[in-house]
């Protein structure tokens, strides 16, 4: 417990005290994210908050896991460093999409083939348990790339990406603590503490954004935690704590970025557009269009994220496939609610105009 508290404290302190210096340098060098029609801020905001998140998380994890003999930690750190350099270069010079993808694939290869962190079972979904190595490797790389990019896409309003990442890392951290996996527990709580420190400056009104440096690094770490979480569910515990639906639980923990990414890709394809074409159709944009403030939209999505996690936790003993269907039904309601609310408010306004 002491080493976990120490890692959390170190990560928080480094991130908290690094951000003011990063803001000052950004102001001096003109390193800002400028307002546009699609972006939600009204003034120039520094975008290098990911530097502090990276520094706090990686130093804390490296320092506090050094005595644990975790053979995979060096590869996890190597993959994080790859994502850091891709992110920082994109924040400073704006990389093309395919160059960012190459960096993401390289980091995923390090995680899958060197750290041997893979999805090795479908946990009974469609009656499938163990899967062959080639399918496991391909599925794992796809999972890592999906989570990285999904997390990157939700970084659209003050406090959203940081808060969702904090909720996810805290939940994973509790689980790894229960399983006695101290190395992953340290990584989870180091990331959680760094994100909490970052949110002090990023919650509306934000004075700094995490940028691609932060979103790519956090997305990679969350993908590692999610894959390890699924695998650990098949290991024996020192106490009775059955859990049959780990893939569904992992999806519930990361539900906001995953569902929002799937929804906007589907909408863009149905509208005849490229799924990678930027627009103003994310779930947080829809909440803002309903009249919510940044804080209200962000807190609403926090609550929804926690509601999905709680539902999956309460139903953890049912099969993964059944729980996935339940989560899918909830996700459909979640995605459609802003649309129908907008229609309702529009009809109310039309009725008022007619009455006048």
N, C-alpha and C positions, 0 to 999 in steps of 0.2 A: 504493500500500500504506500509506503514512504517513497519508493522510486517513482510511482505513478504521480503522486502529489508533487514531487520534485520536478518531473518532466513538465507537468502542467504549469507550474510556477515559472520555470525557465522560459517556456514558450510564450507565456503571456507577457512577461517582463520584456523580453527581446522585441516582440512585435509592438507592444505598447510604446516603448521608448524609441523605436526605429522610425515609426510613422511620421512624427513631427519633423525629423531631419529629412525624410524623403519628400515631404511637402515643401520644405524650404528649398531644397535642391530643384524640385520640379518647377517652382515659381521662378527661380533664378535662370533656369535653362529653358523655360517655356514649354515644358513637357506636360501638355494638357490634352484632355478630351474635350473638343469644342462642341457646343450645342448644334444639333441639326433638327430637321423636322421630325425624324424618327426617334431621336433620343429625348429623354425626359428631363434633363437638367437645363437650367436657364443660364448658366455661366460656365466658364472654363474650370474644369476640375482635374487635378493630378490623377494619373492613371497607374502609378507604380506601386500601389499598395501590396501587390503580390510579392514584391521584394521582401517586405517585412514578414509576410506569412511564410514564405519560403525559409527565410533566415531563422525565424522562431521555431518552426516545425522541425526542420532538418537538424539544426544544432541540438535541440532538445532530444530528438530521437537518437541521434548519433551518440551523444554524451551519455544518455541514461540507459541505452541498450547495449553499451560496450561490454558489460560484464555478463550478459545473458547468453553468450555463445549462440546467437541467432545467425545461422549461416546464410539466411536470405537477406539480411538487412543491408549488406553491401550492394546487392543487386537492386533492391528497392530504392536505395539512395541514388544509385547510378541512373536509374530510370527517371527519378524525380529531377535530377540535374539536367538530363536531356530535355525534359519538359520546361524546366526553368529557362534554359537558353533559347528555346524556340519561342517561349512566351515573351521574354524580355526583348528579343529582336523584333517580334511582331508589334509590341507596344511602342518601340522606338522608330521602326522603319516600315511597318506594315507588310508582313510576308504574304505571298500568294497562298491560296487555299491548299494547293497540292504540296507546297513546301512544308506547311504546317502538318499536313497529313503524313508526310514522310517521317517527320520527327515523332509523331504520335505512334506510328507503326514501329519505329525503332525502339521506343520506350516499351511498347507492348511486347515486342520480341524478347527484350531483356527480362521482363516480368515472367513471361510464359516459359521460355526455353532455358533461361539461366537460373531464375529464382524458383522455377517449377511451380508457379502459382497458377493453377488451372481449374476450370470447371471439369470435374471428373465424373459427375453423375447428374442426371436429370431428376433425381429424387422421386422417381415413380411417375413423373408426368408422362401421360400417354403410355404408361406401363414400362417406361424405360428407366433403368438405373445406371449401371456402369456403361460408359461409352468408349469407343476406341481412341487411341492416342491422337491420331490425325484429326478426328472430329473434335476432340477435346481442345486441341491447340487452336484450331480455327475458330471454334465457338468462343474460346477465352479471349483471343485477339479482338474478335468482333465485339464482345461484351465490353472490353476495356475502351475501345474506340467509341462505342455508343455512349458510355457513361461520361467520358471526357467531353465529348461534343455536346451532349445534352446539358451538362452542367455549365459549359461555356455559354450556351444559348440563353439560359435564364438570368444571366447577369445583366438585367435591364433596368432595374429600379433600385433605389437606395435600400441597402440592407437585405435584399432578397437572397442573392447567392450566398452571402456570408452566413445568414441565419439558417438557410436550408442545409448548408454544409455543416454548420455547428450541430444542428439537430441530428443529422445522419451520423457524424463522427462520434457524438456522445452516445447514441444508441448502440453503435457498433462497439464502442469502448466498454460499455456495461456488459455486453455479451461476451467479449473476449476475457473480461475479468472473471465472469462466471465460469468460463472454460479453463481458466488458469493460464491463458496464453498472454503472458506479461509483455512480450515484445510487441505484439499487435495492439495490446491495451495502451502501451506507452505511445505508440504512433497515433492511435485514435485520440487520446486525450491531449497530446501535444498539438494536433491539428485543431481540436476543439478549442483549446485555450488561445491559440493564435487567432482563430476566427472571432472569438469573443473580444479579444483586444482590438482587432480590426474593426469590429462593429461599433465600437465606441466612437470611431471617426467616420464610419461609413453609414450609420443609421441616419435617416432623414432628419435634418438636411446634411447630406454627405460632404465631407471636406476632402475625401480621397476615394478613388475606385480601386478595385483589385486588378483590373486590366486582364489581358490574356495571360500574363505571368501568373497571376493568382488563380484564375479559373482553370487553366491547364494543369497546374500543379495539384490543386485541390481535387479536380476531377480524376486525375490519375490515382491519387491516394485513396479516394473513395472507391474506385473500381477494384483496387487491390483488397481493400477491407471487405467489399461485397463478395468477391470470389472466395476469400479465405473464410468468411462467415458461412457461406454455403457448404464448404467442405468440412468445417469444424462441426457442423450439426450431426455428422455421422460418428464423431468420436465420443467415447465414453466419458461421462462426467463423474466427479467425486461425489455427486449427489443426484437424486432423481429429478431430472428436468427434461422430460420428453419434448421433442420438437420435430415435427414431421414435415413442415412446410417452409423450409429455409429459403428456397428460391422465391417463393411468394413474399416472404418476409423481407428479403433483400429488395424486391421491387417496391414494397410498401414504404421502406425507408427512403428510397430514392424516387418516390412517385412523382413529385412535382417536376423535376427536370425531364424524366422519362416520358411522362404523359404529355407534357407540353410540347416536347420535341416531336413525338409521334403525331400529335394533333396538327401542328403547323405544317409538317411535311405533307400530311394527308390533304389538308386544305389547299396548299399550294399546288399539289398535283391535280386535284379536282378542278382547280381554276386554270389549269393549263400552264402553270408557271414551273420554274425550276424549284425543286425542294430546298435548294441552297440559296435562293434569292431572298435577301433581307426584306422584311416588311414590318408592319406594326400590328401584328395579329397574335402576339403571345398572350397567355392568360393574364399576365399582369397588365398588359395594355387594355384588355377588355374590362378589367376591374377599374382601371383609371377612367375609362370611358363611361362607366356607370356612375361616376362622380366621386369615387373614393380618392382620398389623398394617398400619397406615397406610403405613409405610415399605415393607414388602414388597409391598403392592398397587401402590403408586406405582412402585417400581422394576420390578416385573413389567410394567407397562404401558409404561414407558420401553423395556424390552428388546423387547417386541412391536412397538412403533412402529419401532424401529431395524431389526428383522427384516423388516418390510414394505418399508422404504426400501431395504434391501440387496437384497432379492429383485427389486424393480423396477429397481434399478440394474444388476444382473447380467443382467436380461432386457430391457434398454432397447432392443435392436435388433429385437425382434419387434413385431408390429402392436399398436396400442393395444387393439383388441378382444380379442385373445388374452390380452394381459397383464391386462386387466380381468377376464376370466374366471378367470384364475389367482388374482388378488387377491380376487375374490369367493369362490372356494373356500376360500382361507385365512381370509377374514373369517367365513365360516359356521362353520368349525372353531373359530375364536377365540371367537365368540359362544356356541356350544353347549358348549364345554369346561367352564365353571364349572357349568352345569346338570347335566351328566353326572357331574362330580366330586362335586357335592352328593348326587346319587342314589347314587353308589358309597359315599361315606362313611356315608350314612344306612343303606345295606344292611349295611355292616360293623358299625355300631353295633347294628343289630337282631340280627345274627348273634351278637354278643358277649352281648347280653341273653338270647337263647335258650339259649346255652351255659351261662350262669350259672344 
